[in-house]
Amino acid sequence: MQNKNKDVRITGTSSYVNIEIDGRRIQISGEMMADGFLAYKGDIKKWDYPEENPVTKEEKQMIIDAVTEKAADSDFTIIFQ
């Protein structure tokens, strides 16, 4: 899935990443690793903004694809498990 047209921003801590995609936000739990971050797929359930709407199956895959693609452009790896 191509996500080049999506505005993706990634911030976080050692225990979660905040993802913002085209004005929608979600927080995904995980763990810091030596070379990146391990994000838990099972934690992708609802958007934080707007309105805490549930994440659809298609949106979940779009989030994973967009974050993976964005991280590929940096020295920081995000792996989903």
N, CA, C and O atoms as a CHARMM CRD file, in Angstrom:
* protein
*
  324
    1    1 MET  N      0.85100  -1.18400   0.00000 PROA 1      0.00000
    2    1 MET  CA     0.00000   0.00000   0.00000 PROA 1      0.00000
    3    1 MET  C      0.89000   1.23800   0.00000 PROA 1      0.00000
    4    1 MET  O      1.78100   1.34600   0.84200 PROA 1      0.00000
    5    2 GLN  N      0.67600   2.15100  -0.90000 PROA 2      0.00000
    6    2 GLN  CA     1.46200   3.36900  -0.98900 PROA 2      0.00000
    7    2 GLN  C      0.88400   4.42600  -0.05700 PROA 2      0.00000
    8    2 GLN  O     -0.31300   4.71100  -0.09500 PROA 2      0.00000
    9    3 ASN  N      1.73300   5.00100   0.77300 PROA 3      0.00000
   10    3 ASN  CA     1.30000   6.01000   1.73400 PROA 3      0.00000
   11    3 ASN  C      2.07200   7.30600   1.57200 PROA 3      0.00000
   12    3 ASN  O      2.09000   8.13200   2.48500 PROA 3      0.00000
   13    4 LYS  N      2.71300   7.50000   0.42300 PROA 4      0.00000
   14    4 LYS  CA     3.53500   8.69000   0.20000 PROA 4      0.00000
   15    4 LYS  C      2.72700   9.97300   0.33700 PROA 4      0.00000
   16    4 LYS  O      3.28200  11.01000   0.70000 PROA 4      0.00000
   17    5 ASN  N      1.43200   9.92400   0.05400 PROA 5      0.00000
   18    5 ASN  CA     0.61500  11.13000   0.12800 PROA 5      0.00000
   19    5 ASN  C      0.09300  11.39900   1.54000 PROA 5      0.00000
   20    5 ASN  O     -0.57800  12.40700   1.75900 PROA 5      0.00000
   21    6 LYS  N      0.37900  10.54000   2.47800 PROA 6      0.00000
   22    6 LYS  CA    -0.11200  10.71100   3.84200 PROA 6      0.00000
   23    6 LYS  C      0.87600  11.53000   4.66400 PROA 6      0.00000
   24    6 LYS  O      2.08900  11.36500   4.53400 PROA 6      0.00000
   25    7 ASP  N      0.35200  12.41400   5.51100 PROA 7      0.00000
   26    7 ASP  CA     1.15500  13.18700   6.44500 PROA 7      0.00000
   27    7 ASP  C      1.27600  12.35800   7.71900 PROA 7      0.00000
   28    7 ASP  O      0.32300  12.27500   8.49300 PROA 7      0.00000
   29    8 VAL  N      2.43600  11.74400   7.94600 PROA 8      0.00000
   30    8 VAL  CA     2.64400  10.84300   9.07400 PROA 8      0.00000
   31    8 VAL  C      3.67200  11.45400  10.02100 PROA 8      0.00000
   32    8 VAL  O      4.77100  11.82300   9.60600 PROA 8      0.00000
   33    9 ARG  N      3.30200  11.55700  11.30500 PROA 9      0.00000
   34    9 ARG  CA     4.21800  12.05000  12.33700 PROA 9      0.00000
   35    9 ARG  C      4.29500  11.00900  13.44100 PROA 9      0.00000
   36    9 ARG  O      3.28100  10.46600  13.88000 PROA 9      0.00000
   37   10 ILE  N      5.51500  10.74300  13.88000 PROA 10     0.00000
   38   10 ILE  CA     5.75300   9.72600  14.90100 PROA 10     0.00000
   39   10 ILE  C      6.54400  10.35000  16.04700 PROA 10     0.00000
   40   10 ILE  O      7.62600  10.89900  15.84000 PROA 10     0.00000
   41   11 THR  N      5.99300  10.26000  17.25900 PROA 11     0.00000
   42   11 THR  CA     6.69300  10.67800  18.47100 PROA 11     0.00000
   43   11 THR  C      6.45400   9.60300  19.51500 PROA 11     0.00000
   44   11 THR  O      5.66900   8.68500  19.27800 PROA 11     0.00000
   45   12 GLY  N      7.10800   9.69200  20.65700 PROA 12     0.00000
   46   12 GLY  CA     6.83100   8.70000  21.68200 PROA 12     0.00000
   47   12 GLY  C      7.85800   8.65400  22.78700 PROA 12     0.00000
   48   12 GLY  O      8.69900   9.54100  22.93500 PROA 12     0.00000
   49   13 THR  N      7.76000   7.58400  23.56000 PROA 13     0.00000
   50   13 THR  CA     8.64600   7.34200  24.69100 PROA 13     0.00000
   51   13 THR  C      9.17300   5.92000  24.57300 PROA 13     0.00000
   52   13 THR  O      9.03000   5.28400  23.52900 PROA 13     0.00000
   53   14 SER  N      9.77600   5.42800  25.63500 PROA 14     0.00000
   54   14 SER  CA    10.28800   4.06000  25.61600 PROA 14     0.00000
   55   14 SER  C      9.17900   3.02100  25.73200 PROA 14     0.00000
   56   14 SER  O      9.43700   1.83000  25.55700 PROA 14     0.00000
   57   15 SER  N      7.93600   3.45000  26.02600 PROA 15     0.00000
   58   15 SER  CA     6.85100   2.48000  26.20300 PROA 15     0.00000
   59   15 SER  C      5.66600   2.66100  25.25000 PROA 15     0.00000
   60   15 SER  O      4.73600   1.85600  25.27300 PROA 15     0.00000
   61   16 TYR  N      5.68500   3.69300  24.42300 PROA 16     0.00000
   62   16 TYR  CA     4.62100   3.86500  23.43000 PROA 16     0.00000
   63   16 TYR  C      5.07600   4.80800  22.32500 PROA 16     0.00000
   64   16 TYR  O      6.02700   5.57200  22.48600 PROA 16     0.00000
   65   17 VAL  N      4.37100   4.73500  21.19500 PROA 17     0.00000
   66   17 VAL  CA     4.55700   5.71000  20.12000 PROA 17     0.00000
   67   17 VAL  C      3.22600   6.38600  19.86800 PROA 17     0.00000
   68   17 VAL  O      2.17300   5.74900  19.90500 PROA 17     0.00000
   69   18 ASN  N      3.28300   7.68000  19.61100 PROA 18     0.00000
   70   18 ASN  CA     2.11300   8.43900  19.18400 PROA 18     0.00000
   71   18 ASN  C      2.21800   8.59100  17.67900 PROA 18     0.00000
   72   18 ASN  O      3.23500   9.05400  17.16100 PROA 18     0.00000
   73   19 ILE  N      1.17600   8.20200  16.98800 PROA 19     0.00000
   74   19 ILE  CA     1.14300   8.28300  15.53700 PROA 19     0.00000
   75   19 ILE  C      0.06300   9.27900  15.14600 PROA 19     0.00000
   76   19 ILE  O     -1.06900   9.19800  15.62100 PROA 19     0.00000
   77   20 GLU  N      0.41700  10.21100  14.28300 PROA 20     0.00000
   78   20 GLU  CA    -0.56600  11.12700  13.71700 PROA 20     0.00000
   79   20 GLU  C     -0.52600  10.95900  12.20900 PROA 20     0.00000
   80   20 GLU  O      0.51800  11.12200  11.57800 PROA 20     0.00000
   81   21 ILE  N     -1.67900  10.63100  11.64100 PROA 21     0.00000
   82   21 ILE  CA    -1.80700  10.42900  10.19800 PROA 21     0.00000
   83   21 ILE  C     -2.95400  11.28800   9.70100 PROA 21     0.00000
   84   21 ILE  O     -4.10900  11.08400  10.07400 PROA 21     0.00000
   85   22 ASP  N     -2.62300  12.24100   8.86400 PROA 22     0.00000
   86   22 ASP  CA    -3.63600  13.12000   8.27400 PROA 22     0.00000
   87   22 ASP  C     -4.60300  13.68400   9.31600 PROA 22     0.00000
   88   22 ASP  O     -5.81300  13.71300   9.09200 PROA 22     0.00000
   89   23 GLY  N     -4.06700  14.13400  10.46000 PROA 23     0.00000
   90   23 GLY  CA    -4.88800  14.77100  11.48800 PROA 23     0.00000
   91   23 GLY  C     -5.55000  13.83100  12.47900 PROA 23     0.00000
   92   23 GLY  O     -6.22200  14.29300  13.40100 PROA 23     0.00000
   93   24 ARG  N     -5.38000  12.52900  12.31800 PROA 24     0.00000
   94   24 ARG  CA    -5.93500  11.55800  13.26900 PROA 24     0.00000
   95   24 ARG  C     -4.79100  11.00500  14.10600 PROA 24     0.00000
   96   24 ARG  O     -3.69000  10.79600  13.59700 PROA 24     0.00000
   97   25 ARG  N     -5.05000  10.76500  15.39300 PROA 25     0.00000
   98   25 ARG  CA    -3.99500  10.31100  16.29500 PROA 25     0.00000
   99   25 ARG  C     -4.36000   8.99300  16.95900 PROA 25     0.00000
  100   25 ARG  O     -5.52500   8.69700  17.22600 PROA 25     0.00000
  101   26 ILE  N     -3.29900   8.20400  17.21700 PROA 26     0.00000
  102   26 ILE  CA    -3.44000   6.96200  17.96700 PROA 26     0.00000
  103   26 ILE  C     -2.15700   6.73100  18.74900 PROA 26     0.00000
  104   26 ILE  O     -1.06900   7.06400  18.27700 PROA 26     0.00000
  105   27 GLN  N     -2.28000   6.16400  19.94000 PROA 27     0.00000
  106   27 GLN  CA    -1.12400   5.80200  20.75200 PROA 27     0.00000
  107   27 GLN  C     -1.02100   4.28500  20.75400 PROA 27     0.00000
  108   27 GLN  O     -2.00600   3.58800  20.99700 PROA 27     0.00000
  109   28 ILE  N      0.18000   3.77600  20.48100 PROA 28     0.00000
  110   28 ILE  CA     0.40300   2.33500  20.40200 PROA 28     0.00000
  111   28 ILE  C      1.48500   1.95700  21.40700 PROA 28     0.00000
  112   28 ILE  O      2.59400   2.48800  21.36400 PROA 28     0.00000
  113   29 SER  N      1.15800   1.03900  22.31000 PROA 29     0.00000
  114   29 SER  CA     2.11300   0.56400  23.31200 PROA 29     0.00000
  115   29 SER  C      3.16500  -0.32100  22.66600 PROA 29     0.00000
  116   29 SER  O      2.97400  -0.86300  21.57700 PROA 29     0.00000
  117   30 GLY  N      4.28000  -0.44900  23.37100 PROA 30     0.00000
  118   30 GLY  CA     5.35000  -1.30800  22.88300 PROA 30     0.00000
  119   30 GLY  C      6.56500  -1.21000  23.77500 PROA 30     0.00000
  120   30 GLY  O      6.46600  -0.83200  24.94200 PROA 30     0.00000
  121   31 GLU  N      7.72800  -1.55900  23.21200 PROA 31     0.00000
  122   31 GLU  CA     8.97000  -1.55300  23.97300 PROA 31     0.00000
  123   31 GLU  C     10.09500  -0.99500  23.12500 PROA 31     0.00000
  124   31 GLU  O     10.18100  -1.24700  21.92300 PROA 31     0.00000
  125   32 MET  N     10.95500  -0.23200  23.77800 PROA 32     0.00000
  126   32 MET  CA    12.14200   0.27700  23.12100 PROA 32     0.00000
  127   32 MET  C     13.13400  -0.86900  22.96600 PROA 32     0.00000
  128   32 MET  O     13.33300  -1.65800  23.88900 PROA 32     0.00000
  129   33 MET  N     13.74700  -0.95100  21.80600 PROA 33     0.00000
  130   33 MET  CA    14.79700  -1.92900  21.54900 PROA 33     0.00000
  131   33 MET  C     16.08100  -1.16200  21.24500 PROA 33     0.00000
  132   33 MET  O     16.05900   0.06200  21.11000 PROA 33     0.00000
  133   34 ALA  N     17.18400  -1.86900  21.13900 PROA 34     0.00000
  134   34 ALA  CA    18.46800  -1.22100  20.87600 PROA 34     0.00000
  135   34 ALA  C     18.45500  -0.46200  19.55200 PROA 34     0.00000
  136   34 ALA  O     19.06500   0.60200  19.44300 PROA 34     0.00000
  137   35 ASP  N     17.77000  -0.99500  18.55400 PROA 35     0.00000
  138   35 ASP  CA    17.80500  -0.38300  17.22100 PROA 35     0.00000
  139   35 ASP  C     16.44900   0.14300  16.75800 PROA 35     0.00000
  140   35 ASP  O     16.25600   0.39000  15.56700 PROA 35     0.00000
  141   36 GLY  N     15.51000   0.31600  17.68500 PROA 36     0.00000
  142   36 GLY  CA    14.20400   0.82400  17.27700 PROA 36     0.00000
  143   36 GLY  C     13.13700   0.58100  18.32700 PROA 36     0.00000
  144   36 GLY  O     13.40800   0.60700  19.52700 PROA 36     0.00000
  145   37 PHE  N     11.92500   0.34300  17.86000 PROA 37     0.00000
  146   37 PHE  CA    10.77400   0.19700  18.74700 PROA 37     0.00000
  147   37 PHE  C      9.93000  -0.97900  18.28500 PROA 37     0.00000
  148   37 PHE  O      9.67200  -1.13100  17.09100 PROA 37     0.00000
  149   38 LEU  N      9.50000  -1.80700  19.22400 PROA 38     0.00000
  150   38 LEU  CA     8.59500  -2.92000  18.95900 PROA 38     0.00000
  151   38 LEU  C      7.19700  -2.47200  19.36300 PROA 38     0.00000
  152   38 LEU  O      6.93100  -2.27700  20.54900 PROA 38     0.00000
  153   39 ALA  N      6.30200  -2.30700  18.39600 PROA 39     0.00000
  154   39 ALA  CA     4.93400  -1.83800  18.65000 PROA 39     0.00000
  155   39 ALA  C      3.97900  -3.02400  18.65200 PROA 39     0.00000
  156   39 ALA  O      4.10900  -3.93800  17.83700 PROA 39     0.00000
  157   40 TYR  N      3.02600  -3.00300  19.56500 PROA 40     0.00000
  158   40 TYR  CA     2.06900  -4.09900  19.69900 PROA 40     0.00000
  159   40 TYR  C      0.86100  -3.86900  18.78900 PROA 40     0.00000
  160   40 TYR  O      0.08800  -2.93500  19.00100 PROA 40     0.00000
  161   41 LYS  N      0.70200  -4.72500  17.77500 PROA 41     0.00000
  162   41 LYS  CA    -0.43600  -4.61800  16.84600 PROA 41     0.00000
  163   41 LYS  C     -1.76900  -4.67600  17.57900 PROA 41     0.00000
  164   41 LYS  O     -2.71600  -3.97800  17.21600 PROA 41     0.00000
  165   42 GLY  N     -1.83900  -5.50700  18.60600 PROA 42     0.00000
  166   42 GLY  CA    -3.08500  -5.68300  19.34200 PROA 42     0.00000
  167   42 GLY  C     -3.55300  -4.43500  20.06600 PROA 42     0.00000
  168   42 GLY  O     -4.70000  -4.36200  20.50500 PROA 42     0.00000
  169   43 ASP  N     -2.67100  -3.45400  20.19300 PROA 43     0.00000
  170   43 ASP  CA    -3.01400  -2.20900  20.87600 PROA 43     0.00000
  171   43 ASP  C     -3.66100  -1.19600  19.92700 PROA 43     0.00000
  172   43 ASP  O     -4.09100  -0.12500  20.35700 PROA 43     0.00000
  173   44 ILE  N     -3.72800  -1.53400  18.65100 PROA 44     0.00000
  174   44 ILE  CA    -4.32400  -0.62800  17.65900 PROA 44     0.00000
  175   44 ILE  C     -5.82400  -0.90600  17.62300 PROA 44     0.00000
  176   44 ILE  O     -6.29500  -1.73100  16.84000 PROA 44     0.00000
  177   45 LYS  N     -6.56600  -0.20600  18.47900 PROA 45     0.00000
  178   45 LYS  CA    -7.99800  -0.47600  18.61600 PROA 45     0.00000
  179   45 LYS  C     -8.88500   0.72700  18.34800 PROA 45     0.00000
  180   45 LYS  O     -9.94200   0.59600  17.73100 PROA 45     0.00000
  181   46 LYS  N     -8.45800   1.91100  18.81200 PROA 46     0.00000
  182   46 LYS  CA    -9.29800   3.09500  18.61400 PROA 46     0.00000
  183   46 LYS  C     -8.42100   4.32500  18.44600 PROA 46     0.00000
  184   46 LYS  O     -7.32800   4.41700  19.00600 PROA 46     0.00000
  185   47 TRP  N     -8.92200   5.25500  17.67000 PROA 47     0.00000
  186   47 TRP  CA    -8.24200   6.52900  17.47700 PROA 47     0.00000
  187   47 TRP  C     -8.35700   7.34200  18.75600 PROA 47     0.00000
  188   47 TRP  O     -9.41000   7.34100  19.39300 PROA 47     0.00000
  189   48 ASP  N     -7.29200   8.03400  19.14100 PROA 48     0.00000
  190   48 ASP  CA    -7.36400   8.94700  20.28400 PROA 48     0.00000
  191   48 ASP  C     -8.08800  10.22100  19.88300 PROA 48     0.00000
  192   48 ASP  O     -8.80700  10.82000  20.68200 PROA 48     0.00000
  193   49 TYR  N     -7.89000  10.62600  18.64000 PROA 49     0.00000
  194   49 TYR  CA    -8.50800  11.83700  18.11400 PROA 49     0.00000
  195   49 TYR  C     -8.77500  11.60300  16.64000 PROA 49     0.00000
  196   49 TYR  O     -7.88400  11.09900  15.95700 PROA 49     0.00000
  197   50 PRO  N     -9.86500  11.91300  16.13600 PROA 50     0.00000
  198   50 PRO  CA   -11.01400  12.52000  16.80300 PROA 50     0.00000
  199   50 PRO  C    -11.96900  11.47600  17.37600 PROA 50     0.00000
  200   50 PRO  O    -12.10800  10.37900  16.83600 PROA 50     0.00000
  201   51 GLU  N    -12.59300  11.81800  18.42600 PROA 51     0.00000
  202   51 GLU  CA   -13.76300  11.12300  18.97900 PROA 51     0.00000
  203   51 GLU  C    -13.56800   9.66900  19.36500 PROA 51     0.00000
  204   51 GLU  O    -14.55400   8.95100  19.52500 PROA 51     0.00000
  205   52 GLU  N    -12.33800   9.20900  19.52000 PROA 52     0.00000
  206   52 GLU  CA   -12.07800   7.84000  19.95700 PROA 52     0.00000
  207   52 GLU  C    -12.83000   6.79700  19.13600 PROA 52     0.00000
  208   52 GLU  O    -13.32800   5.81300  19.68300 PROA 52     0.00000
  209   53 ASN  N    -12.91200   7.01100  17.83200 PROA 53     0.00000
  210   53 ASN  CA   -13.57900   6.05200  16.94900 PROA 53     0.00000
  211   53 ASN  C    -12.78200   4.75600  16.86000 PROA 53     0.00000
  212   53 ASN  O    -11.55200   4.79300  16.89000 PROA 53     0.00000
  213   54 PRO  N    -13.45600   3.60800  16.75200 PROA 54     0.00000
  214   54 PRO  CA   -12.75000   2.34200  16.58000 PROA 54     0.00000
  215   54 PRO  C    -11.93900   2.35400  15.28000 PROA 54     0.00000
  216   54 PRO  O    -12.33300   2.97500  14.29300 PROA 54     0.00000
  217   55 VAL  N    -10.81200   1.66100  15.29900 PROA 55     0.00000
  218   55 VAL  CA    -9.97700   1.51500  14.11100 PROA 55     0.00000
  219   55 VAL  C    -10.47900   0.29900  13.34000 PROA 55     0.00000
  220   55 VAL  O    -10.57900  -0.79300  13.89800 PROA 55     0.00000
  221   56 THR  N    -10.79100   0.48400  12.06700 PROA 56     0.00000
  222   56 THR  CA   -11.23900  -0.63300  11.23500 PROA 56     0.00000
  223   56 THR  C    -10.04100  -1.50400  10.85500 PROA 56     0.00000
  224   56 THR  O     -8.89200  -1.09200  11.01200 PROA 56     0.00000
  225   57 LYS  N    -10.31100  -2.68800  10.36300 PROA 57     0.00000
  226   57 LYS  CA    -9.26100  -3.60300   9.91100 PROA 57     0.00000
  227   57 LYS  C     -8.40900  -2.94300   8.82400 PROA 57     0.00000
  228   57 LYS  O     -7.18400  -3.07100   8.82100 PROA 57     0.00000
  229   58 GLU  N     -9.06500  -2.24200   7.91100 PROA 58     0.00000
  230   58 GLU  CA    -8.35800  -1.56800   6.81800 PROA 58     0.00000
  231   58 GLU  C     -7.50200  -0.42200   7.35100 PROA 58     0.00000
  232   58 GLU  O     -6.37400  -0.22700   6.90000 PROA 58     0.00000
  233   59 GLU  N     -8.03800   0.33600   8.31000 PROA 59     0.00000
  234   59 GLU  CA    -7.27400   1.43600   8.90700 PROA 59     0.00000
  235   59 GLU  C     -6.06400   0.90700   9.67700 PROA 59     0.00000
  236   59 GLU  O     -4.99100   1.50900   9.64700 PROA 59     0.00000
  237   60 LYS  N     -6.24200  -0.21900  10.36500 PROA 60     0.00000
  238   60 LYS  CA    -5.13500  -0.81700  11.11200 PROA 60     0.00000
  239   60 LYS  C     -3.98400  -1.14400  10.17200 PROA 60     0.00000
  240   60 LYS  O     -2.82900  -0.84500  10.47300 PROA 60     0.00000
  241   61 GLN  N     -4.29200  -1.75400   9.04100 PROA 61     0.00000
  242   61 GLN  CA    -3.24800  -2.08300   8.07600 PROA 61     0.00000
  243   61 GLN  C     -2.63600  -0.81900   7.48900 PROA 61     0.00000
  244   61 GLN  O     -1.42800  -0.76900   7.25500 PROA 61     0.00000
  245   62 MET  N     -3.45300   0.20000   7.25000 PROA 62     0.00000
  246   62 MET  CA    -2.95600   1.47500   6.72900 PROA 62     0.00000
  247   62 MET  C     -1.99400   2.11700   7.72600 PROA 62     0.00000
  248   62 MET  O     -0.96500   2.66100   7.32500 PROA 62     0.00000
  249   63 ILE  N     -2.31800   2.05900   9.02800 PROA 63     0.00000
  250   63 ILE  CA    -1.44500   2.61200  10.06300 PROA 63     0.00000
  251   63 ILE  C     -0.10300   1.87900  10.04800 PROA 63     0.00000
  252   63 ILE  O      0.95500   2.50900  10.03300 PROA 63     0.00000
  253   64 ILE  N     -0.15300   0.56200  10.05200 PROA 64     0.00000
  254   64 ILE  CA     1.07600  -0.24200  10.04500 PROA 64     0.00000
  255   64 ILE  C      1.91500   0.07700   8.81200 PROA 64     0.00000
  256   64 ILE  O      3.12400   0.28300   8.91700 PROA 64     0.00000
  257   65 ASP  N      1.27500   0.11800   7.64400 PROA 65     0.00000
  258   65 ASP  CA     1.99800   0.40600   6.40000 PROA 65     0.00000
  259   65 ASP  C      2.60400   1.80300   6.41100 PROA 65     0.00000
  260   65 ASP  O      3.76000   1.98400   6.02900 PROA 65     0.00000
  261   66 ALA  N      1.82800   2.79200   6.84800 PROA 66     0.00000
  262   66 ALA  CA     2.30200   4.18200   6.84900 PROA 66     0.00000
  263   66 ALA  C      3.46500   4.37000   7.82100 PROA 66     0.00000
  264   66 ALA  O      4.43900   5.04900   7.49500 PROA 66     0.00000
  265   67 VAL  N      3.37100   3.77900   9.00700 PROA 67     0.00000
  266   67 VAL  CA     4.43400   3.91000  10.00500 PROA 67     0.00000
  267   67 VAL  C      5.69000   3.17700   9.54300 PROA 67     0.00000
  268   67 VAL  O      6.79800   3.69800   9.67400 PROA 67     0.00000
  269   68 THR  N      5.52100   1.98100   9.00700 PROA 68     0.00000
  270   68 THR  CA     6.66600   1.21300   8.51200 PROA 68     0.00000
  271   68 THR  C      7.37500   1.96600   7.39500 PROA 68     0.00000
  272   68 THR  O      8.60400   2.02500   7.35700 PROA 68     0.00000
  273   69 GLU  N      6.59700   2.53700   6.49000 PROA 69     0.00000
  274   69 GLU  CA     7.16300   3.30100   5.37800 PROA 69     0.00000
  275   69 GLU  C      7.88000   4.55300   5.87400 PROA 69     0.00000
  276   69 GLU  O      8.97400   4.86600   5.40500 PROA 69     0.00000
  277   70 LYS  N      7.27800   5.26400   6.80800 PROA 70     0.00000
  278   70 LYS  CA     7.88500   6.48400   7.35800 PROA 70     0.00000
  279   70 LYS  C      9.18400   6.14500   8.08900 PROA 70     0.00000
  280   70 LYS  O     10.18500   6.84400   7.93200 PROA 70     0.00000
  281   71 ALA  N      9.17100   5.08400   8.88100 PROA 71     0.00000
  282   71 ALA  CA    10.36400   4.68900   9.63500 PROA 71     0.00000
  283   71 ALA  C     11.48300   4.22600   8.70400 PROA 71     0.00000
  284   71 ALA  O     12.65900   4.35800   9.04100 PROA 71     0.00000
  285   72 ALA  N     11.13500   3.69100   7.55200 PROA 72     0.00000
  286   72 ALA  CA    12.14300   3.23900   6.58800 PROA 72     0.00000
  287   72 ALA  C     12.97800   4.40500   6.07300 PROA 72     0.00000
  288   72 ALA  O     14.10200   4.21000   5.61000 PROA 72     0.00000
  289   73 ASP  N     12.43300   5.61200   6.15100 PROA 73     0.00000
  290   73 ASP  CA    13.14600   6.81100   5.70600 PROA 73     0.00000
  291   73 ASP  C     14.05000   7.39000   6.79200 PROA 73     0.00000
  292   73 ASP  O     14.64200   8.45200   6.59700 PROA 73     0.00000
  293   74 SER  N     14.16500   6.70500   7.93300 PROA 74     0.00000
  294   74 SER  CA    14.97500   7.21500   9.04200 PROA 74     0.00000
  295   74 SER  C     15.89500   6.11000   9.56100 PROA 74     0.00000
  296   74 SER  O     15.89300   4.99100   9.04700 PROA 74     0.00000
  297   75 ASP  N     16.66900   6.43900  10.57400 PROA 75     0.00000
  298   75 ASP  CA    17.56000   5.46100  11.20100 PROA 75     0.00000
  299   75 ASP  C     16.86800   4.71000  12.33300 PROA 75     0.00000
  300   75 ASP  O     17.48600   3.87100  12.98800 PROA 75     0.00000
  301   76 PHE  N     15.59500   5.00500  12.56700 PROA 76     0.00000
  302   76 PHE  CA    14.84300   4.41300  13.66600 PROA 76     0.00000
  303   76 PHE  C     13.83500   3.42000  13.10400 PROA 76     0.00000
  304   76 PHE  O     12.98300   3.79500  12.29900 PROA 76     0.00000
  305   77 THR  N     13.91900   2.17100  13.51100 PROA 77     0.00000
  306   77 THR  CA    13.04900   1.11300  13.02100 PROA 77     0.00000
  307   77 THR  C     11.84900   0.93500  13.94500 PROA 77     0.00000
  308   77 THR  O     11.99400   0.96300  15.16700 PROA 77     0.00000
  309   78 ILE  N     10.66800   0.75200  13.36500 PROA 78     0.00000
  310   78 ILE  CA     9.48300   0.38800  14.14100 PROA 78     0.00000
  311   78 ILE  C      8.96900  -0.92400  13.57700 PROA 78     0.00000
  312   78 ILE  O      8.62700  -1.02100  12.39800 PROA 78     0.00000
  313   79 ILE  N      8.92000  -1.93100  14.43600 PROA 79     0.00000
  314   79 ILE  CA     8.46800  -3.26600  14.05600 PROA 79     0.00000
  315   79 ILE  C      7.14600  -3.52900  14.76000 PROA 79     0.00000
  316   79 ILE  O      6.99700  -3.22700  15.94400 PROA 79     0.00000
  317   80 PHE  N      6.18600  -4.09300  14.03300 PROA 80     0.00000
  318   80 PHE  CA     4.88500  -4.42800  14.62500 PROA 80     0.00000
  319   80 PHE  C      4.82300  -5.91900  14.88600 PROA 80     0.00000
  320   80 PHE  O      5.16800  -6.73000  14.02700 PROA 80     0.00000
  321   81 GLN  N      4.37500  -6.27300  16.08900 PROA 81     0.00000
  322   81 GLN  CA     4.24600  -7.67800  16.46100 PROA 81     0.00000
  323   81 GLN  C      2.92900  -7.89700  17.16200 PROA 81     0.00000
  324   81 GLN  O      2.62200  -9.02000  17.56000 PROA 81     0.00000
